Amino acid sequence: MASVEFGRTVRVLRLRRLTARFGVRSVVVSAVLLVAACVVSLLALGTGDFDIPPDRVLRALLGSGVGSDELVVLQWRFPRVLMALVLGAALGISGAILQSVTRNPLGSPDIVGFNNGAYTGALLVILAGGGYYATAAGAIGGGLVTALAIFLLAFRQSIKGFRLVIVGIGIGSMLAAANTWLILRADLDTAMSAAAWGVGTLDGLTWAEITPALVVLAVLAIAVVPAAHQLPILELGDDAAQALGVRVGRARLLLTILSVAFTAVGTAVAGPIAFVALAAPQLGRRLARTPTTALLPAAAMGALLLAVCDWISRRVFAPTSVPVGVVTASVGGAYLAYLLVVEARRN
């Protein structure tokens, strides 16, 4: 296994045959972000038509609360809050992987077009009258097919990150137009349902809906661990990565599939939530002061971002609520403008 040192304080953890290397600052920053995300989630569990103080929320979580509190907290609100944390982390990981693979801060699933592809697959199933699980399968299939198409169109003896981003933006724009056309062709009720889901929403999630997604995301998180060490090496460039023993084409394909899978599962559950995958890796990287994109800070920042945006979507506009995707798009749009200005000045 090749490894690269960047002059940071690094600790090595060895458990039998397993060896893990981690930066101390990255772990500390990630822990702080996760604590902040948990605090926001605690507030979110008490927010709604029936407000519950934090102390009663804690008692309900520990199983010592009154029956009405436990019903509201554990059955009605906890699935949504838990999914905001997990999905935010998944989007952060997805964005971090793709930004490392493309060596471009704009290399995000929602910018490159993977989100639109997953939405197209789900939309086709919705318009055909499919149920929840069929829609989820359609989203995953749509994301993978879109990724394959982008790879094939971007391939010229090898796949360059910049070419992948440009081709992805083009494919994503075409799919966005196709999605709009499909919605316009549908009957009114189906079109309204598909359009509302397409914004990205965590409303109405139940344990039955999120449990399969949690299992799949846990499997993906385990699968990404042995491949994570290749990310900082890929950011050095193809020649340097090959010199360090990395099979660049194979590594890039495997990591992209993992990135698409994280995004597709998230889209299957909550619709295409924009800009979390774009912003979380870069914000986490800046806080942790890592020279390359790191998965742990990206996941922690993604969890915090989506938890905060979900709380804002319910609290700021009370007594009504807006889809969380509207809030993430508003925040992410400002971040994208900032990122473009920074990149323009750098170049």
N, C-alpha and C positions, 0 to 999 in steps of 0.2 A: 504494500500500500504506500503510495507516494504521499508526502506531506510537505507543507510549506510553512515556514515561520515568518511572521511579520513584525517581530520585535515586541509583541504584547506579553503581558503576564499570563502564562498558560499553566494549567494544572492537568495532570494525567491521572485518570481513574482506571484501575485495572481490577477486573473481576474475572478470575480464571482466564478464559481465552478472549474475553472482551476487553478492549482498550478504548477508552474515550478521552479525547482532548477537548478542553473548553477554556475560553478566556474568562478570567475572574470578573472583569467589568461587565461582560455580556451576561453572565449569570446574575449578577447583582441588579443590573438594569432590568432584566427580564422578570426577576422576582418582584421588583417594585411595580412594574407595569401590571403584573398579574394581581398583586394586592389591590392596586387601584381599580382594576377591572372587577374584582370581587366586591369592592365597596360600592361601585356603581350598580352592580347587579343586585346587591342587597337593597339599595334604594329603589331599584326598578321593581323588585318583588313586592314592595309596599305601595307602588304607584298604580292608580287606575280609578275606576268608578268607585271602588271601595278602598280607600286609603288605609294602610295598616302601618303603625309605627315600627321602626327597626327592631325594637326589643321583642315585639310580638312576632315579627317575621322570623327572628332567630329561634324563638320558642317553637314556632311551627316547623321550622327546618329540623329541629332536634326532636320533634315528635311529642313535645310537652305543651303545645298550644291548644286553644279551644278548637272545636270541630270546624266552625266556619272559617277560621283563619287557616287551618290546615288544608281545607278544600280549596280556598282561593289561592294560597301560596303554592301548594304542592301540585295540584291538579290543573289549575287554570293558568298560572303565571310561570311556574318553574320551567316547563318545557320550552317556552319562548325565550326566557332569559338564558337557560343553559345552551340553547341552540345559537343564540347570539354570541356567546363566548366561544363555543366550539367552531362555529362557522367562520367567525372572525379570525380565529387562529388558522383555520384551514386556508382561507383566502390569503392570509399573510404568508403562509408557507408556499402556496401556489405562486404568488407574485415573486417571492424571493428566488424560487427555483428558476422561473422563466427569465427574470432579470439577470441572473448569473449566466444562464445558458446563452442569452442573446448579448450579454455584456452591454446592456442598454437600460437605463432607468425607465424608459417607456415600454419595456418589454413586459407588459402586464396582460393577463388573460382577457380583461375587458377592452384593452386597447388593440390587442392583436386579433381579436375576433372570436376567441374560444367561447366567451359568454354568449355572443350572438348565435354561434353554432349550437350550443346547448339549448338556447331558447327556441331555435328553429325546430329542433327535434322534439322538444316538449310541446311546442305549439301544434305541430302536425298531429300529435297524439290527442291533444285537447280537442282539436277541431274534428277528429274522428270519433269523439265520444269516449275516449279511454279514461280509466280511473286514475287514482293517485299513483299507484305503483307503476302502471303503464306509462304515465307521464314522466315519472322519475327515470324509468329505463330509456324513454325517448330522449330525455335531456342528456343522459350519459352517452348514449349512442351518437347523438348530434354533435356533442363536443369532441368525441374521438374521431368521427368522420371529418369534421372541420380541421382538426389538427393534422390528420393524414393528408388532406388536400393542400393545406398550407405547406407541409413538408415537401410534398411532391413538386409543387410549383416553385418553391424556393431552392430546390436542389439543383446545383450546377457543379458536379464532381464532388462538392462538399456543401455544407449548409453554413452560411455566414449569418451571424446574429442580426446585422442590419438588414440584410435581404429578407430574413424571416419576419422581422417587424413590419417592413414595407408591404410584403405580400399579405401578411395577416391583416393589416389595416384595410387593404383593398377588399379582401374576402369578407371581412367584418362589415364593411359598408354595403356590400352586395347583399349579405344576409339580413342586415337591418332593413333594407328596402323590401326584401322578400317577406320578412316578418310583418311589416306594415301592410303589404298587399294581402297577405293571408288573413289578417285581422279584418280588413275592409271587406273581404269576400264572405266572412262568416255571418251567421245570424246575430242579432243584437245581443242576446243574453250571453252567448258563447264569446262574442267579441269583447264584451265588457269584462267578463271573467278573465279571459286571456290577457287583456291589456292591463288589468289591475295586478295580476300575478307577474306580468312582465316587468313591472317597475321594480320589483323586489320587495317582498313583505314577509314578516314573521308572524302576522296575525293568524290566530286560530290554530296554531300548531298543537298537536296532542302527542302523548307518549307513543301511541301506536304509529304515528307518522315519523317521529324523530328517531326512534330506537334503531331501525335498520340503518339510517344514515350515520348514527353514532358508531355502530359496529363497523361499517365500511370505512369511515374516516379513521377509526383506530387502527384498522389493518393497513391503511395507506400510510399512517404516521410511522408504523413499525417498518414498513417497506422502504421508507425514505431514509431511515437512519444509516444503513450501510452504504448508501449512495451519496450521503451528504458531504463526505470528505472530498468529493470530486468538484464541488461547486467553486471553492476558491481557486482551484487549479485551472478550471475552465476559464475563469476570469483573467488569467494571465495571457490568454491567447492560444490558438490551436497549436502553433509550433512548440511553445513552451510546455503545453499540456502533454503533447506527444512525447517530448523529451523526458518528461517525468513518468512516462509509462501509462498514460491514460489513453484508451481507445476513444478518441474524441467523438466520432460519429455515433458509436454505440451508446456512449454516455449521454450525449445530447438527446438522442431519441428516447432512451429510458427515462431521463429526468423530465423531458417534455410530456411524456405519457403520464407520469405521476402528477405533474402540474395540472394537466387537463382533467385528470380524474378528481383531484381536489375541487376544482372549479365546477365540474359537471355535477358532482354530488351536492354541492352547495346550491347550484341552480335548480336541481331536482327538488330540493326541499323548500327553498324560499324564493326562487326566481333569480334572475341575473342582478345581483347587488353590485353596483359599480363602485370603482375607485378605491375600495379597501385594499385590494391586491396591489394596486398601483402605489398607494401612499405608505402602507405599513412597513414594507421592507426598507424603504429609504429613511423613514423616520426612526425606525429601530436601529438602523445602521448608524445614524448620526448620534443618537443617544449613547449607544454602546461604543462609539468611536472605533468601529472595526474597519479595516481597510477594504474588506469585501462584504458582500451581503451575507448576513448570518441568519439561520433559520429560527433560532430560539427567540432573539429579540423581535424578529418579524412576526412570529406567531403571537407573542405577548402583546405587541402593539396592535396587531389586527384584532385580537380579542377585546382590547380596551376601546379601540375605535368603534367597533360595531356595537359594543355594549352602550357606549355613550350616545351614539346616534340613535339606537333603539329607544333609550330613555328620553332623548330629546323629542323623538317622533310622537311619544305618548304624553309627555309632560308639558312641553312648551305650547302645544296647540290644544291643550285640554279645554273643554270636555271632548273635543273631537281628536282624532289621531290621523296621522298621515303614514303612508308606507315608509319603512325605514330606508328604502332605496332612494326616495326623494331627498332625504337628509344627506345620505352618503354622496349622492350626485352633487348636491349643493356645495358640500365641504370639499369634495374631490375636484370639482371644477376649478375652485380657487387654487387648490394645490397644483393641479395640472398647469394652470397659467404660470404659477411661480416656477415650476420645474422647467417649463419651456424658456422662460426668461433667463434662468440660471444657465441652462445649456447653451443658449444663444450667446451669452456673455463669455462663457468658457471657450467657445469655438471662435 
